[in-house]
């Protein structure tokens, strides 16, 4: 049970990290395009 909970936490943390990277890249792309 504890191992399953840890795995779920890891998957959730990984998905949050990936989502944050995608959002940061998307916002940076918009800012870069608006500067030109």
mmCIF file as gemmi writes it, N, C-alpha and C atoms, coordinates in Angstrom:
data_model
loop_
_atom_site.group_PDB
_atom_site.id
_atom_site.type_symbol
_atom_site.label_atom_id
_atom_site.label_alt_id
_atom_site.label_comp_id
_atom_site.label_asym_id
_atom_site.label_entity_id
_atom_site.label_seq_id
_atom_site.pdbx_PDB_ins_code
_atom_site.Cartn_x
_atom_site.Cartn_y
_atom_site.Cartn_z
_atom_site.occupancy
_atom_site.B_iso_or_equiv
_atom_site.pdbx_formal_charge
_atom_site.auth_seq_id
_atom_site.auth_asym_id
_atom_site.pdbx_PDB_model_num
ATOM 1 N N . UNK Axp A 1 ? 0.835 -1.208 0 1 0 ? 1 A 1
ATOM 2 C CA . UNK Axp A 1 ? 0 0 0 1 0 ? 1 A 1
ATOM 3 C C . UNK Axp A 1 ? 0.869 1.256 0 1 0 ? 1 A 1
ATOM 4 N N . UNK Axp A 2 ? 1.892 1.242 0.809 1 0 ? 2 A 1
ATOM 5 C CA . UNK Axp A 2 ? 2.754 2.421 0.897 1 0 ? 2 A 1
ATOM 6 C C . UNK Axp A 2 ? 3.513 2.645 -0.416 1 0 ? 2 A 1
ATOM 7 N N . UNK Axp A 3 ? 3.946 1.542 -1.027 1 0 ? 3 A 1
ATOM 8 C CA . UNK Axp A 3 ? 4.685 1.651 -2.287 1 0 ? 3 A 1
ATOM 9 C C . UNK Axp A 3 ? 3.785 2.214 -3.395 1 0 ? 3 A 1
ATOM 10 N N . UNK Axp A 4 ? 2.529 1.759 -3.429 1 0 ? 4 A 1
ATOM 11 C CA . UNK Axp A 4 ? 1.581 2.244 -4.436 1 0 ? 4 A 1
ATOM 12 C C . UNK Axp A 4 ? 1.342 3.743 -4.259 1 0 ? 4 A 1
ATOM 13 N N . UNK Axp A 5 ? 1.209 4.176 -2.998 1 0 ? 5 A 1
ATOM 14 C CA . UNK Axp A 5 ? 0.99 5.594 -2.71 1 0 ? 5 A 1
ATOM 15 C C . UNK Axp A 5 ? 2.197 6.415 -3.159 1 0 ? 5 A 1
ATOM 16 N N . UNK Axp A 6 ? 3.405 5.9 -2.905 1 0 ? 6 A 1
ATOM 17 C CA . UNK Axp A 6 ? 4.618 6.616 -3.305 1 0 ? 6 A 1
ATOM 18 C C . UNK Axp A 6 ? 4.693 6.72 -4.826 1 0 ? 6 A 1
ATOM 19 N N . UNK Axp A 7 ? 4.301 5.64 -5.516 1 0 ? 7 A 1
ATOM 20 C CA . UNK Axp A 7 ? 4.333 5.644 -6.981 1 0 ? 7 A 1
ATOM 21 C C . UNK Axp A 7 ? 3.351 6.674 -7.526 1 0 ? 7 A 1
ATOM 22 N N . UNK Axp A 8 ? 2.155 6.737 -6.941 1 0 ? 8 A 1
ATOM 23 C CA . UNK Axp A 8 ? 1.164 7.72 -7.39 1 0 ? 8 A 1
ATOM 24 C C . UNK Axp A 8 ? 1.667 9.138 -7.166 1 0 ? 8 A 1
ATOM 25 N N . UNK Axp A 9 ? 2.314 9.373 -6.019 1 0 ? 9 A 1
ATOM 26 C CA . UNK Axp A 9 ? 2.87 10.696 -5.724 1 0 ? 9 A 1
ATOM 27 C C . UNK Axp A 9 ? 3.935 11.058 -6.754 1 0 ? 9 A 1
ATOM 28 N N . UNK Axp A 10 ? 4.787 10.081 -7.114 1 0 ? 10 A 1
ATOM 29 C CA . UNK Axp A 10 ? 5.854 10.321 -8.083 1 0 ? 10 A 1
ATOM 30 C C . UNK Axp A 10 ? 5.277 10.663 -9.454 1 0 ? 10 A 1
ATOM 31 N N . UNK Axp A 11 ? 4.246 9.906 -9.87 1 0 ? 11 A 1
ATOM 32 C CA . UNK Axp A 11 ? 3.614 10.162 -11.171 1 0 ? 11 A 1
ATOM 33 C C . UNK Axp A 11 ? 2.971 11.547 -11.184 1 0 ? 11 A 1
ATOM 34 N N . UNK Axp A 12 ? 2.322 11.914 -10.08 1 0 ? 12 A 1
ATOM 35 C CA . UNK Axp A 12 ? 1.675 13.219 -9.995 1 0 ? 12 A 1
ATOM 36 C C . UNK Axp A 12 ? 2.718 14.332 -10.039 1 0 ? 12 A 1
ATOM 37 N N . UNK Axp A 13 ? 3.813 14.152 -9.314 1 0 ? 13 A 1
ATOM 38 C CA . UNK Axp A 13 ? 4.878 15.153 -9.297 1 0 ? 13 A 1
ATOM 39 C C . UNK Axp A 13 ? 5.496 15.296 -10.684 1 0 ? 13 A 1
ATOM 40 N N . UNK Axp A 14 ? 5.708 14.166 -11.364 1 0 ? 14 A 1
ATOM 41 C CA . UNK Axp A 14 ? 6.303 14.18 -12.697 1 0 ? 14 A 1
ATOM 42 C C . UNK Axp A 14 ? 5.385 14.905 -13.68 1 0 ? 14 A 1
ATOM 43 N N . UNK Axp A 15 ? 4.078 14.636 -13.61 1 0 ? 15 A 1
ATOM 44 C CA . UNK Axp A 15 ? 3.131 15.283 -14.524 1 0 ? 15 A 1
ATOM 45 C C . UNK Axp A 15 ? 3.052 16.782 -14.253 1 0 ? 15 A 1
ATOM 46 N N . UNK Axp A 16 ? 3.15 17.177 -12.983 1 0 ? 16 A 1
ATOM 47 C CA . UNK Axp A 16 ? 3.139 18.607 -12.644 1 0 ? 16 A 1
ATOM 48 C C . UNK Axp A 16 ? 4.394 19.282 -13.195 1 0 ? 16 A 1
ATOM 49 N N . UNK Axp A 17 ? 5.54 18.616 -13.076 1 0 ? 17 A 1
ATOM 50 C CA . UNK Axp A 17 ? 6.792 19.181 -13.593 1 0 ? 17 A 1
ATOM 51 C C . UNK Axp A 17 ? 6.724 19.35 -15.104 1 0 ? 17 A 1
ATOM 52 N N . UNK Axp A 18 ? 6.23 18.321 -15.8 1 0 ? 18 A 1
ATOM 53 C CA . UNK Axp A 18 ? 6.125 18.384 -17.264 1 0 ? 18 A 1
ATOM 54 C C . UNK Axp A 18 ? 5.149 19.489 -17.678 1 0 ? 18 A 1
ATOM 55 N N . UNK Axp A 19 ? 4.03 19.59 -16.967 1 0 ? 19 A 1
ATOM 56 C CA . UNK Axp A 19 ? 3.056 20.638 -17.269 1 0 ? 19 A 1
ATOM 57 C C . UNK Axp A 19 ? 3.647 22.022 -17.07 1 0 ? 19 A 1
ATOM 58 N N . UNK Axp A 20 ? 4.427 22.198 -15.999 1 0 ? 20 A 1
ATOM 59 C CA . UNK Axp A 20 ? 5.044 23.498 -15.724 1 0 ? 20 A 1
ATOM 60 C C . UNK Axp A 20 ? 6.048 23.849 -16.813 1 0 ? 20 A 1
ATOM 61 N N . UNK Axp A 21 ? 6.817 22.856 -17.283 1 0 ? 21 A 1
ATOM 62 C CA . UNK Axp A 21 ? 7.804 23.097 -18.347 1 0 ? 21 A 1
ATOM 63 C C . UNK Axp A 21 ? 7.093 23.501 -19.635 1 0 ? 21 A 1
ATOM 64 N N . UNK Axp A 22 ? 5.987 22.809 -19.962 1 0 ? 22 A 1
ATOM 65 C CA . UNK Axp A 22 ? 5.241 23.121 -21.189 1 0 ? 22 A 1
ATOM 66 C C . UNK Axp A 22 ? 4.652 24.529 -21.105 1 0 ? 22 A 1
ATOM 67 N N . UNK Axp A 23 ? 4.076 24.884 -19.95 1 0 ? 23 A 1
ATOM 68 C CA . UNK Axp A 23 ? 3.491 26.22 -19.782 1 0 ? 23 A 1
ATOM 69 C C . UNK Axp A 23 ? 4.575 27.294 -19.885 1 0 ? 23 A 1
ATOM 70 N N . UNK Axp A 24 ? 5.726 27.049 -19.251 1 0 ? 24 A 1
ATOM 71 C CA . UNK Axp A 24 ? 6.822 28.021 -19.3 1 0 ? 24 A 1
ATOM 72 C C . UNK Axp A 24 ? 7.303 28.215 -20.735 1 0 ? 24 A 1
ATOM 73 N N . UNK Axp A 25 ? 7.456 27.105 -21.481 1 0 ? 25 A 1
ATOM 74 C CA . UNK Axp A 25 ? 7.898 27.182 -22.869 1 0 ? 25 A 1
ATOM 75 C C . UNK Axp A 25 ? 6.881 27.936 -23.727 1 0 ? 25 A 1
ATOM 76 N N . UNK Axp A 26 ? 5.583 27.671 -23.496 1 0 ? 26 A 1
ATOM 77 C CA . UNK Axp A 26 ? 4.516 28.311 -24.258 1 0 ? 26 A 1
ATOM 78 C C . UNK Axp A 26 ? 4.505 29.817 -24.002 1 0 ? 26 A 1
ATOM 79 N N . UNK Axp A 27 ? 4.612 30.223 -22.731 1 0 ? 27 A 1
ATOM 80 C CA . UNK Axp A 27 ? 4.615 31.646 -22.375 1 0 ? 27 A 1
ATOM 81 C C . UNK Axp A 27 ? 5.859 32.324 -22.941 1 0 ? 27 A 1
ATOM 82 N N . UNK Axp A 28 ? 7.014 31.661 -22.848 1 0 ? 28 A 1
ATOM 83 C CA . UNK Axp A 28 ? 8.253 32.239 -23.371 1 0 ? 28 A 1
ATOM 84 C C . UNK Axp A 28 ? 8.151 32.417 -24.886 1 0 ? 28 A 1
ATOM 85 N N . UNK Axp A 29 ? 7.504 31.474 -25.569 1 0 ? 29 A 1
ATOM 86 C CA . UNK Axp A 29 ? 7.333 31.562 -27.019 1 0 ? 29 A 1
ATOM 87 C C . UNK Axp A 29 ? 6.447 32.753 -27.376 1 0 ? 29 A 1
ATOM 88 N N . UNK Axp A 30 ? 5.386 32.98 -26.602 1 0 ? 30 A 1
ATOM 89 C CA . UNK Axp A 30 ? 4.494 34.117 -26.852 1 0 ? 30 A 1
ATOM 90 C C . UNK Axp A 30 ? 5.248 35.432 -26.627 1 0 ? 30 A 1
ATOM 91 N N . UNK Axp A 31 ? 6.005 35.509 -25.546 1 0 ? 31 A 1
ATOM 92 C CA . UNK Axp A 31 ? 6.769 36.729 -25.249 1 0 ? 31 A 1
ATOM 93 C C . UNK Axp A 31 ? 7.807 36.973 -26.336 1 0 ? 31 A 1
ATOM 94 N N . UNK Axp A 32 ? 8.468 35.905 -26.805 1 0 ? 32 A 1
ATOM 95 C CA . UNK Axp A 32 ? 9.491 36.032 -27.842 1 0 ? 32 A 1
ATOM 96 C C . UNK Axp A 32 ? 8.876 36.523 -29.151 1 0 ? 32 A 1
ATOM 97 N N . UNK Axp A 33 ? 7.693 35.993 -29.493 1 0 ? 33 A 1
ATOM 98 C CA . UNK Axp A 33 ? 7.024 36.426 -30.729 1 0 ? 33 A 1
ATOM 99 C C . UNK Axp A 33 ? 6.537 37.873 -30.621 1 0 ? 33 A 1
ATOM 100 N N . UNK Axp A 34 ? 6.062 38.283 -29.448 1 0 ? 34 A 1
ATOM 101 C CA . UNK Axp A 34 ? 5.532 39.636 -29.296 1 0 ? 34 A 1
ATOM 102 C C . UNK Axp A 34 ? 6.655 40.667 -29.303 1 0 ? 34 A 1
ATOM 103 N N . UNK Axp A 35 ? 7.87 40.245 -28.958 1 0 ? 35 A 1
ATOM 104 C CA . UNK Axp A 35 ? 8.995 41.185 -28.956 1 0 ? 35 A 1
ATOM 105 C C . UNK Axp A 35 ? 9.433 41.522 -30.371 1 0 ? 35 A 1
ATOM 106 N N . UNK Axp A 36 ? 9.244 40.597 -31.304 1 0 ? 36 A 1
ATOM 107 C CA . UNK Axp A 36 ? 9.678 40.831 -32.684 1 0 ? 36 A 1
ATOM 108 C C . UNK Axp A 36 ? 8.714 41.804 -33.377 1 0 ? 36 A 1
